[in-house]
Amino acid sequence: MSARDAGDPPPGGPRLNPSLDAVFEALGPAASPPPPAAELPRRVEKPWGGELIWAWTDRYVGKILTINAGKRLSLQYHEAKDEWIHVIDGRLRLALENDAGEIEIRELGPGESAHVQVGRRHRYEAIETCRLIEVSTPELEDVVRLEDDYGREGTSAP
């Protein structure tokens, strides 16, 4: 019988049985619940630009990220979130951990895409102001920041 069959909430909810905390810890971050459709699209301001969340279900999230020229996101990784990006316009410098655990740098321009797999360290930096489509699994709070230009290391703050 699974923890959910036993009447416990999904990961991230209140614990009905404290002895199952290790099980919930092993499951990793919970997916963020989608908002009502009337609340989309939703703009989220960020110190590097912003996000327009245009789709959000229990299985995926769609965003358009705008990264201002010379700005970059945190060097980060995700414990559960899997994402793809596609450059609409502008130029992006992508730092992405490879299979050997080394960070590789590559430039992406309009029409180019990249897959950011779970657990891979990565960072996006705008060479010039750029817009990206990001499609991911819905664990929006699943951000482990290793370095951040805006003092947000160790948080999932916007």
N, C-alpha and C positions, 0 to 999 in steps of 0.2 A: 504494500500500500504506500503511495507517495505521500509527501507532506501535505499536499493540497487535498488529497482524499481524506486525510486525517482532520480536515477542517481548518488548517492553518492558512493564513493569507499568503498571497504571492510575495516574492522577495521585495523588500522595501516597506512592507506593511507592518502593523503591530504584531508582536510575537505572542501567540496564544500558548506556546509550549517552549520555554527557554532552552530546553535540552536540544531543540532542533536548530539553534543559532548556527552551529557549524555547518549544517546542511544548507541553510540560506546563504551563508558566507561563501560556500563553494559554488553556488549557482551564479554568483557575480551580480553586477548591477542590474536592476530591474528596468524594463522599458518604461519610458515616461508615458503616462496615459494621454491619449489624444484629446485636444480640446473640442468643444462643439464646432461643427463645420462653419457656423456663422462667425466664429472668431478667426477664420482664415481668409485671406492671407494675413500673417502677423509679422510686423517688422520688429527686429531686436537690434538695438544699437550696440555696437562693440567699439572698443578703443581703436581698432584697426579699420573700421568701416561699419558693416552691418550685415544682417541676414534677413531675407524675406522667406519665411516659412510658408510655403504655398500648398503643401500636402502633408497630412499627418494621420496615419492609421496605426493600428496595433502591430502592423508588420513592416511599415516603412515610413520614412520622412523625406520630403523633397524640399530643398532650399535653393535660393539664389544668394550666393555670398558676393558682396562687393568689398574688395580689399583696396584701400587707398594706396597710391604710389609710395613706395619706400616703407610701407608698414608690413608687419608680419604677425602671424598668429603664434601662439605658444609652441614650443617644442613639446610634443605631447604623444600619448598613446591611449588606446582604448582597450579595456578588458573584455568587452562584449560587442561594442559597436563596430560594424563593418560598413565601409563607405566607398563610393565611387565619386570622382569629380570629373567635370567636363568644362573646359574653358570656352566661354561664350565670346569674350573679347578681352583685349589687353594681354599682358605677358606675366607669367607666374614662374617663380623659382620654387620648385618642389624639392624639399629634403625628405627622403624616404628611406627607411631602413630596409636593407636587402636580406636575402636568405642567410648570409654570413654574419648578420648583426652589424653591418657597417652602414653608415648613412651615405647615400648617393644623392648628388645634386643634379637635377635636370631642369631645363626650361621647357615650359609648355605654353603654346599659343592657341589662338582660336581654332576650335575643332579637335583639339587633342584632349585625351582622357587619361586617367590613372586610377588604379584600384589601391585603396589603403586598407590592407588586411588587418584584422584584429591583432592587437599586440605590437604592431609595427610603430616605432617612433617616426614622427613626421612633423613637418612644418611647412606652411605656405607663406610665401613672401611675394608681394607685388613689385615687379620690376617697373611696371607702369600700372595705373589703376586698371583693375581687371574685375570681371564678373565670372563666377563659376556656378554651374549647377552642381549641387551635391545631392546624391540619393544615398540614404543610409538606412540601417536598421534603427528602431526608435529609441535607443538608449541615449537620449540627449544629455543626461547628467553624467554620463560615463566619459569623463575627461581626467586624465592624470597628467598634470602639467609639470614638466621637468625644468623648463626655463620659460620666462615670460618677461617681455619688455615693459609690462604694465603692473608688475607686483602681484600677480595672481597665482604664483607657483603654489602647488598643493591644494588648489581650490577648483571648483567647477563653476565659479562666478562668471557671469557674462563679461 
